[in-house]
Amino acid sequence: MTRSDLVEELANRFGQLTHRDAEFAVKAILDAMNDALVRGHRIEIRGFGSFSINRRPPRMGRNPRSGESVAIPEKRVPHFKPGKALREAVDLRTAELESQRDSSAQP
């Protein structure tokens, strides 16, 4: 699902929202999440998951083309951990789809 798919879904689900309003709502939410992560805050959405920042320490890497050692600096990267409800829903739906596919493949 892309950002535009999310806007489209929101506009379709809530008829009182125009496409432009839905686009503004999605942008506002994503901007707020972005700002919170940049400030180092943790975002928790119950039933969905949590976003946090992980630190990757500096290390020595290798240039695959030349084989030369390269110093890789420290990085801070966003990390998503799915919530229990999301994990269970994905697992259940995946199992249902696999069983449907297996039953339709057999003659």
Secondary structure, DSSP 8 states (H G I E B T S, - for coil): --HHHHHHHHHHH-TTS-HHHHHHHHHHHHHHHHHHHHTT--EEETTTEEEEEEEE--EEEE-TTT--EEEE--EEEEEEEE-HHHHHHHHHHHHHHHHHHHHHH--
